Amino acid sequence: RNAAHRPRLLPERYHPWTSMAKALRQYSSWPSVEAAGLDEAPLTELVQDLRSLATDFGLPGYAFAVSKAGRVAFSEAHGHKVGMDTQFRLYSMAKPLMTAALMTFYDEGRLDLDAPVADILGEAWSANRLAVTTSDGVVRGCAGETLEDQAVDSGDAAFLYFPALSAHVGVDARGECRCRTKCNGAAQMMSIATLPMMPEYVTLKSHTGKYFDVDKDGFVTASSDSPVAWLARVRAVKNGSFTPCSSQSSISSAVLSAYAAGDQLRLKHQASGLWVRVEEDVASEDYGALITSKEYSEASAFVLEKQTFKPPPVEKLVQEVTIRHLLTNTSGFECDLQGPTPVTALDVPIFELLKQNKAGKVNSLAQWTAELAKLPLGFQPGSRSAPGTNLDILGRIVEVLAQAPLEQVLLDRIFKPVGMDSTGFESGVVNEQSRLAELYDLKVPGVAPPVLLDDGAGASTRGFSPLTLGGGAGCVGGGLVSTVGDYMRFAHLLLGKGQLDGIRVLKDSTVELMTEVNHLGMVLGDPTARSDKDTNQGCCFVGGIELEDASRTPDDPTYNPGTYGTTSRGSTVFRANPTAGIAVVFMTNCIGLEAHVERLLLRHIGASVRGGDRISQGRGRIARGFRALLDGCGAGTCATMAAAMPNKSAAPMGAAAAAVTASALLSVLAVGIAARRCVHMGTAADR
């Protein structure tokens, strides 16, 4: 659709004879991993673990590279039709590229990071025109909520909140139930209904389509294909007393009239007679898990919440939305587009926009963002951080500043200067010999095989999707795709402080501003502010940035303060460590494995860097000892010969000394070679 009127940025044909060396031809490479100052053993273990992911979890294929000081030290490609020149969908890894394009205008003095977005996009984006919601559509039994909204009907979207841990019950892809997070998102949403023949009992159906049950080990899991009965003892908000729901008149098969948002529930598994409780011991590996007990006194109390999906009330903004807000996800343009259905009331209008987008009615970035400006924000700008449609709005700002389509701006300002020949937007009609990787969704890792979402060969489910989802509303068909080699060049641009191969793309001070500052702390007024407390991540302009943590030791391979980058929904990973000069680019297209892949990469590559440091220290000690030994041999030989032959001339004596020294040199050299082998072959303790 309109493809003929848009520049095609991707190569027309895939050349199957393209080798890994050719795909990485734009780099100089280290002769070996050890020459780069890295330990090869952890990288070998990383490959083994990744291949285990492919075997055990269904990871379809991947490619990655590790570089040190601008030179590739290690690379690996695995899987059917996957090579170093395969193109992968970037999803949120498009943000660093978008940010780099935006910051070229900052270098030109045309962009003020703290200026209102309305200065560029117009009055519709001003604080006077935008509104912020005071509710996400969830009712919790609070004052001001109507009884009609609080009443929980069979089939209503509901949540179970556990106050003791300030967390909601969530279900992961494997069906494990835990109180994991304060968020009430897709993973926490469930449906409550009654059984026709047992109105005093309820069923709990998770977002996976499975019903809550108790397994043989006493853990609560969402694993049953058919309804499972649970007796609910309720303490209503109104009278504060616990009463069992046992009266036919008090509860019907259609309406849970005895239940309301804000009620506290204790749940008993009808078949086993076990009560549900939450493991609250932080030292336990089952912390937060839903386990069971025979004793009612040990049962945990959950607060029932209900999602109404009603348009929430709104109020005015207290400050303007700025570009820095967009770059740090603190703008308030919040939404959860990870699932097939809305999760909050804010998602409902976004999903309606998506329908129009896919139908071709909203098919440009200008139209898409204009509609976004009509929707209420999820929170006041600068008050907290949450993912949303920030990337789409940034893309539109780039278009307005350049007075050109986004794809052309990225091509002129980033892709061409950096030499990213295989990076661009999907065209929507891809050649049958395309290098575009297949896209899979791993719904239940290790249990069910991955589901093919897109074969990369043309007709697919991509449609018109916003940039946030890895698509490109202004590019008809899909979002940014790239190769490991191309993205590695971009990583080297950032590590080179905006310069690559003698070409200056960004000022060094601008790159430092983009990558070395926790801007989230600046926005929220707290230098220690984190977007993810579990991984100690702040927020820079290209993604997350790891912060200092006094509780962690330098020996921890996953602790690398100053490292920045991002991990996408498609399980692509980018990290750069300016201190060590390390860049890592990992690419696959498999939704659902991003956390697994990220942990493996951070652990093994961190271990490789630390092992390389130990090897380098060992080499230094050997070299110093070698020089000292040579000096001692030379001096000792001359002194001995001078004492033994006091009447000999200096010349013959010097020649003899040289011969003896040469012999000693060969002996010391042999010792040095043996020691070097010990350094490389021994364990960490041996070294």
C-alpha positions as CSV (number, residue, x, y, z in Angstrom):
1,R,0.0,0.0,0.0
2,N,1.7,3.2,-1.3
3,A,4.9,1.2,-1.3
4,A,5.9,2.6,-4.7
5,H,6.0,6.1,-3.2
6,R,8.3,5.3,-0.4
7,P,12.1,4.8,-0.5
8,R,13.1,1.2,-0.1
9,L,15.9,1.1,2.5
10,L,16.6,-2.6,2.5
11,P,18.7,-4.6,0.1
12,E,16.5,-6.2,-2.6
13,R,18.2,-9.6,-2.5
14,Y,19.7,-12.0,-0.1
15,H,23.0,-13.5,-1.2
16,P,23.2,-17.0,0.4
17,W,27.0,-17.1,-0.1
18,T,27.5,-14.2,2.2
19,S,29.8,-15.5,4.9
20,M,30.2,-14.4,8.5
21,A,33.5,-12.8,7.6
22,K,31.8,-10.8,4.8
23,A,29.0,-9.8,7.1
24,L,31.5,-8.3,9.5
25,R,33.9,-7.1,6.8
26,Q,33.7,-3.5,8.0
27,Y,35.5,-4.4,11.2
28,S,39.0,-5.3,12.1
29,S,39.0,-8.4,14.3
30,W,41.2,-9.5,17.1
31,P,43.4,-12.6,16.2
32,S,41.9,-14.4,19.2
33,V,39.7,-13.8,22.2
34,E,42.6,-13.8,24.5
35,A,44.4,-11.2,22.4
36,A,41.4,-8.9,23.1
37,G,42.0,-9.3,26.8
38,L,38.9,-11.6,27.3
39,D,38.6,-15.1,28.8
40,E,37.3,-17.5,26.1
41,A,35.9,-20.1,28.5
42,P,32.8,-18.1,29.7
43,L,32.0,-17.2,26.1
44,T,32.2,-20.9,25.2
45,E,29.8,-21.6,28.1
46,L,27.5,-18.9,26.8
47,V,27.3,-20.6,23.4
48,Q,26.5,-23.9,25.2
49,D,23.8,-22.3,27.3
50,L,22.3,-20.5,24.3
51,R,22.2,-23.7,22.3
52,S,20.5,-25.3,25.3
53,L,17.9,-22.6,25.1
54,A,17.4,-23.5,21.5
55,T,16.9,-27.2,22.4
56,D,15.0,-27.0,25.7
57,F,13.0,-23.8,25.2
58,G,12.6,-23.6,21.4
59,L,14.8,-20.6,20.7
60,P,14.6,-20.7,16.9
61,G,17.9,-19.1,16.0
62,Y,20.2,-16.3,17.0
63,A,23.3,-14.3,16.1
64,F,25.6,-12.2,18.4
65,A,29.0,-10.6,18.6
66,V,31.2,-9.2,21.3
67,S,33.7,-6.5,20.6
68,K,36.6,-5.0,22.6
69,A,38.1,-1.6,21.8
70,G,36.2,-1.4,18.5
71,R,37.4,-4.8,17.2
72,V,35.2,-7.9,17.1
73,A,36.5,-10.5,19.6
74,F,33.9,-13.2,19.4
75,S,30.8,-14.0,17.2
76,E,28.4,-16.8,16.8
77,A,25.4,-17.6,14.6
78,H,23.1,-20.6,15.2
79,G,19.9,-21.8,13.7
80,H,18.2,-22.6,10.4
81,K,18.8,-19.8,7.9
82,V,20.3,-17.6,10.5
83,G,23.6,-15.9,9.9
84,M,25.5,-12.7,10.8
85,D,23.8,-11.0,7.9
86,T,20.2,-12.0,8.9
87,Q,17.9,-9.1,9.6
88,F,16.0,-9.0,12.9
89,R,13.1,-6.8,14.1
90,L,14.5,-4.3,16.6
91,Y,11.4,-3.5,18.7
92,S,12.6,-1.2,21.5
93,M,16.2,-1.4,20.3
94,A,15.0,1.2,17.8
95,K,15.1,3.8,20.6
96,P,18.9,4.3,20.7
97,L,18.8,4.9,16.9
98,M,15.9,7.3,17.2
99,T,17.6,9.1,20.1
100,A,20.8,9.5,18.1
101,A,18.9,11.0,15.2
102,L,17.1,13.4,17.5
103,M,20.3,14.5,19.2
104,T,21.8,15.6,15.9
105,F,19.4,18.5,16.1
106,Y,20.6,19.1,19.7
107,D,24.1,19.4,18.3
108,E,22.8,22.0,15.8
109,G,21.3,24.1,18.6
110,R,17.7,23.4,17.3
111,L,16.6,21.3,20.3
112,D,16.0,22.1,24.0
113,L,15.5,19.0,26.0
114,D,13.5,20.8,28.6
115,A,11.3,22.8,26.2
116,P,7.6,21.8,26.0
117,V,6.8,19.3,23.3
118,A,4.1,21.8,22.2
119,D,6.8,24.1,21.0
120,I,7.5,21.7,18.2
121,L,4.2,19.7,17.7
122,G,1.7,22.5,18.3
123,E,-0.9,23.7,20.7
124,A,-2.7,20.3,20.9
125,W,0.3,19.1,23.0
126,S,0.2,21.9,25.5
127,A,-0.7,21.5,29.2
128,N,-3.9,23.5,28.5
129,R,-5.1,20.9,26.0
130,L,-3.8,17.6,27.4
131,A,-5.5,15.9,30.3
132,V,-4.4,13.3,32.8
133,T,-6.5,10.6,34.2
134,T,-7.2,10.1,37.9
135,S,-7.9,6.4,37.6
136,D,-6.8,3.4,35.5
137,G,-10.4,2.0,35.6
138,V,-9.7,-0.3,38.5
139,V,-12.1,-0.1,41.5
140,R,-10.8,-1.1,44.9
141,G,-13.6,-0.4,47.3
142,C,-12.6,3.2,47.9
143,A,-14.7,6.2,48.6
144,G,-16.3,7.8,45.6
145,E,-16.8,4.5,43.7
146,T,-20.4,3.5,42.9
147,L,-21.8,0.2,44.2
148,E,-22.6,-0.8,40.6
149,D,-18.9,-0.5,39.7
150,Q,-17.8,-2.3,42.8
151,A,-20.1,-5.3,42.3
152,V,-18.2,-8.2,40.7
153,D,-20.1,-10.2,38.1
154,S,-19.2,-13.5,36.7
155,G,-16.6,-13.1,33.9
156,D,-15.5,-9.7,35.1
157,A,-11.8,-8.9,34.8
158,A,-10.4,-8.9,38.4
159,F,-7.1,-8.9,40.3
160,L,-6.1,-10.4,43.7
161,Y,-3.9,-8.0,45.7
162,F,-1.8,-9.2,48.6
163,P,-1.2,-6.2,51.0
164,A,1.6,-7.8,53.0
165,L,3.9,-7.8,50.0
166,S,2.2,-4.9,48.2
167,A,1.9,-7.2,45.2
168,H,-0.7,-8.7,42.9
169,V,-1.1,-12.4,42.2
170,G,0.4,-13.0,38.7
171,V,0.7,-16.0,36.4
172,D,3.7,-16.6,34.2
173,A,3.8,-18.5,30.9
174,R,4.5,-21.7,32.8
175,G,1.4,-21.3,34.9
176,E,3.3,-20.6,38.1
177,C,1.4,-18.3,40.5
178,R,3.3,-15.7,42.5
179,C,2.7,-12.3,44.1
180,R,5.4,-10.8,41.9
181,T,4.7,-7.1,41.3
182,K,2.6,-4.2,42.4
183,C,1.5,-3.8,38.8
184,N,-2.0,-5.0,37.8
185,G,-1.2,-5.8,34.2
186,A,-1.9,-8.6,31.8
187,A,-0.1,-11.2,33.8
188,Q,-2.2,-10.4,36.9
189,M,-5.6,-10.2,35.2
190,M,-8.0,-13.1,35.9
191,S,-11.7,-13.8,35.5
192,I,-13.9,-14.9,38.5
193,A,-17.1,-16.9,38.0
194,T,-19.4,-19.2,40.0
195,L,-20.2,-22.8,39.3
196,P,-23.9,-23.4,38.3
197,M,-24.4,-26.4,40.7
198,M,-22.3,-25.0,43.5
199,P,-23.0,-21.3,43.8
200,E,-21.0,-21.0,47.0
201,Y,-17.9,-21.8,45.1
202,V,-16.0,-19.7,42.5
203,T,-13.5,-20.5,39.7
204,L,-10.4,-18.4,38.9
205,K,-9.4,-18.3,35.2
206,S,-6.0,-16.8,34.4
207,H,-5.0,-14.7,31.4
208,T,-3.4,-17.8,29.9
209,G,-6.9,-19.4,29.6
210,K,-6.1,-22.0,32.3
211,Y,-7.9,-22.4,35.7
212,F,-6.3,-22.1,39.1
213,D,-5.6,-25.5,40.7
214,V,-3.4,-27.2,43.2
215,D,-0.6,-29.5,42.0
216,K,0.8,-32.6,43.7
217,D,3.4,-30.6,45.6
218,G,0.8,-28.2,47.1
219,F,1.6,-25.2,44.9
220,V,-1.2,-23.2,43.3
221,T,-0.8,-23.2,39.5
222,A,-2.9,-22.1,36.5
223,S,-2.9,-25.5,34.9
224,S,-6.4,-26.9,34.6
225,D,-8.3,-26.8,31.3
226,S,-11.6,-27.2,33.1
227,P,-13.1,-25.1,36.0
228,V,-11.8,-25.9,39.5
229,A,-13.9,-25.1,42.5
230,W,-12.7,-22.8,45.3
231,L,-14.6,-21.9,48.5
232,A,-14.2,-18.2,49.2
233,R,-14.5,-16.9,52.7
234,V,-15.1,-13.1,52.5
235,R,-14.8,-10.2,54.9
236,A,-17.0,-7.6,53.3
237,V,-15.8,-4.0,53.6
238,K,-19.2,-3.1,55.0
239,N,-19.3,-5.1,58.2
240,G,-15.7,-6.2,58.8
241,S,-16.7,-9.9,59.6
242,F,-15.7,-13.1,57.8
243,T,-18.7,-15.1,56.4
244,P,-18.7,-18.1,54.1
245,C,-20.7,-17.7,50.8
246,S,-23.0,-20.6,51.3
247,S,-26.5,-19.2,50.9
248,Q,-28.2,-19.9,47.6
249,S,-30.1,-16.6,48.0
250,S,-27.0,-14.6,48.5
251,I,-25.2,-15.7,45.3
252,S,-26.4,-16.8,41.9
253,S,-24.9,-18.6,39.0
254,A,-24.7,-15.4,37.0
255,V,-23.8,-12.7,39.4
256,L,-21.4,-12.7,42.3
257,S,-23.6,-10.5,44.3
258,A,-21.9,-11.3,47.6
259,Y,-18.6,-10.0,46.3
260,A,-17.5,-6.5,45.7
261,A,-14.2,-4.7,45.0
262,G,-12.4,-4.1,48.2
263,D,-13.5,-7.4,49.8
264,Q,-10.9,-9.6,51.4
265,L,-10.9,-13.2,50.3
266,R,-9.5,-16.4,51.8
267,L,-9.5,-19.3,49.3
268,K,-9.9,-23.0,49.9
269,H,-9.3,-25.6,47.3
270,Q,-12.5,-27.7,47.2
271,A,-11.0,-31.0,46.1
272,S,-8.0,-31.1,48.5
273,G,-9.4,-29.0,51.4
274,L,-6.2,-26.9,51.4
275,W,-6.2,-23.1,52.0
276,V,-4.1,-20.8,49.9
277,R,-1.2,-18.9,51.6
278,V,1.7,-16.8,50.3
279,E,5.3,-17.6,51.1
280,E,6.5,-14.4,52.7
281,D,10.0,-15.5,53.7
282,V,12.4,-13.5,51.5
283,A,15.1,-16.1,52.1
284,S,13.0,-18.8,50.6
285,E,13.4,-19.7,46.9
286,D,9.6,-19.8,46.8
287,Y,9.3,-16.2,48.0
288,G,5.9,-14.8,46.9
289,A,4.7,-18.2,45.6
290,L,1.1,-19.3,46.3
291,I,1.4,-22.4,48.4
292,T,-1.2,-24.2,50.6
293,S,-1.9,-25.2,54.2
294,K,-4.4,-27.4,55.9
295,E,-5.0,-24.7,58.6
296,Y,-7.4,-21.8,58.0
297,S,-5.4,-19.7,60.4
298,E,-2.5,-19.8,58.0
299,A,-4.6,-18.7,55.0
300,S,-3.6,-15.4,53.3
301,A,-6.1,-12.6,52.8
302,F,-6.3,-11.1,49.3
303,V,-8.1,-7.9,48.4
304,L,-10.4,-8.2,45.4
305,E,-10.0,-5.6,42.7
306,K,-12.1,-5.1,39.5
307,Q,-11.3,-3.6,36.2
308,T,-14.3,-1.7,34.8
309,F,-12.7,-0.5,31.5
310,K,-14.8,2.7,31.9
311,P,-13.5,6.0,30.7
312,P,-11.7,7.4,33.7
313,P,-12.2,10.9,35.1
314,V,-9.5,13.4,34.1
315,E,-7.8,16.6,35.4
316,K,-5.4,19.2,34.1
317,L,-1.7,18.8,33.8
318,V,0.4,20.6,36.4
319,Q,3.4,21.0,34.0
320,E,4.2,20.7,30.3
321,V,5.4,17.5,28.7
322,T,9.0,18.0,27.7
323,I,11.4,16.0,25.4
324,R,13.3,14.8,28.4
325,H,10.1,13.3,29.7
326,L,9.7,11.4,26.5
327,L,13.3,10.2,26.5
328,T,12.9,8.9,30.1
329,N,9.4,7.4,29.8
330,T,8.1,9.9,32.4
331,S,5.8,11.8,30.0
332,G,2.6,10.1,31.2
333,F,1.8,8.6,27.7
334,E,1.3,5.2,29.3
335,C,-0.2,2.0,27.8
336,D,0.3,-1.8,27.9
337,L,0.2,-3.2,24.4
338,Q,1.9,-6.5,25.2
339,G,-1.2,-8.6,25.1
340,P,-4.0,-9.2,22.6
341,T,-6.6,-7.4,24.7
342,P,-6.7,-4.2,26.8
343,V,-5.6,-4.4,30.4
344,T,-6.6,-1.0,31.7
345,A,-9.2,1.6,30.8
346,L,-6.3,3.6,29.2
347,D,-5.6,0.8,26.8
348,V,-9.1,0.7,25.3
349,P,-8.8,3.8,23.1
350,I,-5.2,2.7,22.1
351,F,-6.6,-0.6,20.9
352,E,-9.3,1.2,18.9
353,L,-6.5,3.3,17.3
354,L,-4.7,0.1,16.5
355,K,-7.8,-1.2,14.7
356,Q,-7.9,1.9,12.6
357,N,-4.2,1.7,12.0
358,K,-4.4,-1.8,10.6
359,A,-7.4,-0.9,8.5
360,G,-5.3,1.9,6.9
361,K,-7.4,4.8,8.3
362,V,-4.5,6.0,10.5
363,N,-1.5,5.2,8.3
364,S,1.1,7.8,9.0
365,L,3.1,8.8,12.0
366,A,1.5,12.3,11.9
367,Q,-2.0,10.9,12.0
368,W,-1.1,8.4,14.7
369,T,0.5,10.9,17.1
370,A,-2.3,13.4,16.5
371,E,-4.8,10.8,17.8
372,L,-2.5,10.1,20.8
373,A,-2.7,13.8,21.8
374,K,-6.5,13.4,22.2
375,L,-6.1,10.6,24.8
376,P,-5.6,11.2,28.6
377,L,-2.2,10.6,30.1
378,G,-1.8,7.9,32.7
379,F,0.0,10.1,35.2
380,Q,1.3,13.6,35.7
381,P,4.5,14.2,33.6
382,G,7.7,13.8,35.7
383,S,6.0,12.0,38.5
384,R,7.1,8.4,37.7
385,S,8.3,6.2,34.8
386,A,6.3,3.7,32.8
387,P,6.5,2.4,29.2
388,G,4.1,3.8,26.6
389,T,4.0,5.5,23.2
390,N,7.0,7.9,23.9
391,L,9.0,6.5,20.9
392,D,6.2,7.3,18.5
393,I,6.0,10.9,19.6
394,L,9.8,11.2,19.5
395,G,9.7,10.0,15.9
396,R,7.1,12.6,15.0
397,I,9.3,15.3,16.6
398,V,12.2,14.2,14.4
399,E,10.0,14.4,11.3
400,V,8.8,18.0,12.2
401,L,12.4,19.2,12.9
402,A,13.7,17.8,9.6
403,Q,10.6,18.5,7.5
404,A,11.1,15.0,6.1
405,P,9.8,11.5,6.6
406,L,11.3,9.7,9.5
407,E,12.8,6.9,7.4
408,Q,14.7,9.5,5.3
409,V,16.0,11.4,8.4
410,L,17.3,8.2,9.9
411,L,18.9,7.2,6.6
412,D,20.6,10.6,6.1
413,R,21.7,11.3,9.7
414,I,22.5,7.9,11.1
415,F,22.4,4.9,8.7
416,K,24.5,6.3,5.9
417,P,27.2,8.0,8.0
418,V,27.6,5.0,10.2
419,G,27.6,2.5,7.4
420,M,24.5,0.6,8.4
421,D,23.7,-0.7,5.0
422,S,21.3,-3.4,6.1
423,T,19.2,-1.3,8.5
424,G,15.9,0.3,7.7
425,F,12.1,-0.1,7.9
426,E,10.3,-3.1,6.6
427,S,8.6,-2.5,3.3
428,G,5.6,-4.7,3.9
429,V,6.3,-6.6,0.7
430,V,9.5,-8.6,1.3
431,N,11.4,-10.5,-1.4
432,E,11.1,-14.3,-1.1
433,Q,14.9,-14.4,-0.7
434,S,14.7,-11.9,2.1
435,R,17.1,-12.1,5.0
436,L,14.4,-11.1,7.5
437,A,14.3,-13.6,10.4
438,E,11.1,-15.5,11.3
439,L,9.2,-14.2,14.3
440,Y,8.1,-16.5,17.1
441,D,6.1,-16.2,20.3
442,L,7.3,-18.6,23.0
443,K,4.1,-18.6,25.1
444,V,5.2,-21.4,27.5
445,P,9.0,-21.8,27.5
446,G,10.1,-25.4,27.7
447,V,6.5,-26.7,27.6
448,A,4.9,-25.7,24.4
449,P,6.7,-25.1,21.1
450,P,7.1,-21.5,19.8
451,V,4.3,-20.2,17.7
452,L,5.2,-18.7,14.3
453,L,3.9,-15.2,14.1
454,D,5.6,-14.0,10.9
455,D,7.6,-16.0,8.4
456,G,9.3,-12.8,7.1
457,A,8.2,-13.5,3.5
458,G,5.3,-11.2,2.9
459,A,1.8,-11.5,4.2
460,S,1.9,-11.6,8.0
461,T,0.3,-10.2,11.1
462,R,2.6,-7.1,11.0
463,G,0.1,-4.7,9.5
464,F,0.2,-1.1,10.5
465,S,1.8,-1.1,14.0
466,P,3.2,1.8,15.9
467,L,6.9,2.2,16.5
468,T,6.5,1.1,20.1
469,L,5.5,-2.4,19.0
470,G,8.4,-2.6,16.6
471,G,6.4,-1.4,13.7
472,G,6.3,1.9,11.8
473,A,3.1,3.7,11.4
474,G,4.8,6.1,9.0
475,C,6.5,3.4,7.0
476,V,3.6,1.2,5.8
477,G,4.2,-2.4,6.9
478,G,6.5,-2.6,9.9
479,G,9.3,-1.3,12.0
480,L,13.1,-1.1,12.0
481,V,15.1,-4.2,11.2
482,S,18.9,-4.5,11.4
483,T,21.8,-7.0,11.5
484,V,24.3,-7.8,14.2
485,G,27.0,-6.2,12.1
486,D,25.1,-3.0,11.5
487,Y,24.1,-2.5,15.1
488,M,27.6,-3.2,16.2
489,R,28.8,-0.3,14.1
490,F,26.3,1.9,15.9
491,A,27.5,0.6,19.3
492,H,31.1,1.5,18.2
493,L,29.8,5.0,17.3
494,L,28.6,5.4,20.9
495,L,31.8,4.0,22.4
496,G,33.8,6.3,20.1
497,K,31.9,9.3,21.6
498,G,30.1,10.0,18.3
499,Q,32.9,9.3,15.9
500,L,33.4,6.2,13.7
501,D,36.0,5.6,11.0
502,G,37.0,9.3,11.1
503,I,33.4,10.5,10.5
504,R,31.9,12.6,13.3
505,V,28.1,12.0,13.7
506,L,27.5,13.4,17.2
507,K,29.6,15.6,19.5
508,D,31.4,13.7,22.2
509,S,29.7,15.8,24.9
510,T,26.3,14.9,23.4
511,V,27.1,11.1,23.5
512,E,28.2,11.5,27.1
513,L,24.8,13.2,27.9
514,M,23.0,10.4,26.1
515,T,24.8,7.5,27.8
516,E,26.4,8.4,31.0
517,V,23.7,10.3,32.9
518,N,20.8,8.8,34.9
519,H,18.2,11.3,33.6
520,L,15.5,9.5,35.5
521,G,17.1,10.8,38.7
522,M,17.1,14.3,37.2
523,V,13.4,14.2,36.3
524,L,12.2,12.7,39.5
525,G,14.5,14.8,41.7
526,D,16.2,11.7,43.1
527,P,19.8,10.9,41.9
528,T,19.3,7.2,43.0
529,A,16.0,6.8,41.1
530,R,15.7,3.5,39.4
531,S,13.4,2.3,36.7
532,D,13.9,-1.3,37.8
533,K,15.0,-1.8,41.4
534,D,15.7,-5.5,40.9
535,T,18.4,-4.9,38.3
536,N,19.6,-1.6,39.7
537,Q,18.8,0.2,36.5
538,G,18.5,3.9,36.0
539,C,17.4,5.5,32.7
540,C,19.7,7.2,30.1
541,F,18.6,8.4,26.7
542,V,19.4,5.1,25.0
543,G,17.8,2.8,27.5
544,G,18.8,1.6,30.9
545,I,22.1,2.4,32.7
546,E,23.5,0.4,35.6
547,L,24.0,2.4,38.8
548,E,26.5,2.1,41.6
549,D,25.4,-0.4,44.3
550,A,27.3,-0.6,47.6
551,S,25.8,-4.0,48.4
552,R,27.4,-5.7,45.4
553,T,31.0,-6.6,44.9
554,P,33.3,-6.1,41.9
555,D,33.7,-9.9,41.6
556,D,30.0,-10.2,40.6
557,P,30.1,-10.7,36.9
558,T,26.7,-9.1,36.4
559,Y,27.7,-5.9,38.3
560,N,29.1,-3.4,35.8
561,P,28.2,0.2,36.7
562,G,28.0,2.6,33.8
563,T,26.9,-0.1,31.3
564,Y,24.0,1.1,29.2
565,G,21.7,-0.4,26.6
566,T,18.3,-2.0,26.1
567,T,16.6,-5.4,25.8
568,S,13.6,-5.6,23.5
569,R,10.3,-7.6,23.5
570,G,11.7,-9.7,20.6
571,S,14.6,-10.8,22.8
572,T,17.2,-8.6,21.1
573,V,19.9,-7.2,23.5
574,F,22.4,-4.3,23.2
575,R,24.9,-3.4,25.9
576,A,27.9,-1.2,25.9
577,N,30.4,-0.8,28.7
578,P,32.5,2.4,28.2
579,T,34.9,1.6,31.0
580,A,35.9,-1.8,29.6
581,G,35.4,-0.8,25.9
582,I,33.0,-3.7,25.5
583,A,30.0,-3.9,23.2
584,V,27.5,-6.7,22.9
585,V,24.8,-7.1,20.3
586,F,22.5,-10.2,20.4
587,M,19.7,-10.7,18.0
588,T,16.9,-13.2,17.7
589,N,13.2,-12.8,17.1
590,C,11.5,-14.8,19.8
591,I,9.0,-13.1,22.2
592,G,9.1,-14.5,25.7
593,L,12.8,-15.2,26.2
594,E,14.1,-11.7,26.7
595,A,14.8,-12.2,30.5
596,H,16.5,-15.6,30.0
597,V,18.8,-14.3,27.2
598,E,19.7,-11.1,29.1
599,R,20.7,-13.0,32.2
600,L,22.9,-15.3,30.3
601,L,24.6,-12.6,28.4
602,L,25.3,-10.4,31.4
603,R,26.6,-13.2,33.5
604,H,28.9,-14.9,30.9
605,I,30.3,-11.8,29.3
606,G,30.9,-10.2,32.7
607,A,32.8,-13.3,33.6
608,S,34.8,-13.1,30.4
609,V,35.9,-9.6,31.1
610,R,36.9,-10.4,34.6
611,G,38.8,-13.5,33.5
612,G,40.5,-11.5,30.9
613,D,41.7,-9.0,33.5
614,R,43.1,-11.9,35.6
615,I,44.9,-13.2,32.5
616,S,46.4,-9.8,31.7
617,Q,47.5,-9.4,35.3
618,G,49.2,-12.9,35.1
619,R,50.9,-11.9,31.9
620,G,52.2,-8.7,33.5
621,R,53.6,-10.6,36.5
622,I,55.4,-13.1,34.1
623,A,56.8,-10.3,32.0
624,R,58.1,-8.4,35.0
625,G,59.7,-11.6,36.4
626,F,61.1,-12.4,33.0
627,R,62.8,-9.0,32.7
628,A,64.2,-9.2,36.2
629,L,65.6,-12.6,35.5
630,L,67.3,-11.5,32.3
631,D,68.8,-8.5,34.1
632,G,70.0,-10.8,36.8
633,C,71.5,-13.3,34.4
634,G,73.3,-10.7,32.4
635,A,74.8,-8.9,35.4
636,G,75.7,-12.1,37.1
637,T,77.4,-13.6,34.1
638,C,79.6,-10.6,33.5
639,A,80.6,-10.3,37.1
640,T,81.4,-14.0,37.3
641,M,83.6,-14.0,34.2
642,A,85.4,-10.8,35.2
643,A,86.3,-12.4,38.5
644,A,87.4,-15.7,36.9
645,M,89.5,-14.1,34.2
646,P,91.1,-10.9,35.6
647,N,93.9,-10.8,33.0
648,K,91.7,-11.3,29.9
649,S,90.8,-8.6,27.5
650,A,87.3,-7.1,27.5
651,A,86.3,-8.2,24.0
652,P,86.7,-11.9,24.3
653,M,85.2,-11.8,27.8
654,G,82.2,-9.8,26.5
655,A,81.7,-12.4,23.7
656,A,81.8,-15.2,26.2
657,A,79.4,-13.4,28.4
658,A,77.0,-12.9,25.5
659,A,77.1,-16.7,24.8
660,V,76.4,-17.6,28.4
661,T,73.6,-15.0,28.5
662,A,72.1,-16.3,25.3
663,S,72.0,-19.8,26.8
664,A,70.3,-18.4,30.0
665,L,67.9,-16.5,27.8
666,L,66.7,-19.7,26.0
667,S,66.2,-21.4,29.4
668,V,64.2,-18.4,30.7
669,L,62.2,-18.3,27.5
670,A,61.2,-21.9,27.9
671,V,60.1,-21.2,31.5
672,G,58.1,-18.2,30.2
673,I,56.3,-20.2,27.6
674,A,55.4,-22.9,30.2
675,A,54.1,-20.2,32.6
676,R,52.0,-18.6,29.8
677,R,50.4,-22.0,29.2
678,C,49.6,-22.3,32.8
679,V,47.9,-19.0,32.8
680,H,45.7,-19.9,29.9
681,M,45.0,-23.6,30.9
682,G,44.7,-23.3,34.6
683,T,41.6,-22.5,36.7
684,A,41.0,-19.2,38.3
685,A,42.6,-20.6,41.5
686,D,45.6,-21.9,39.6
687,R,46.2,-18.5,38.0
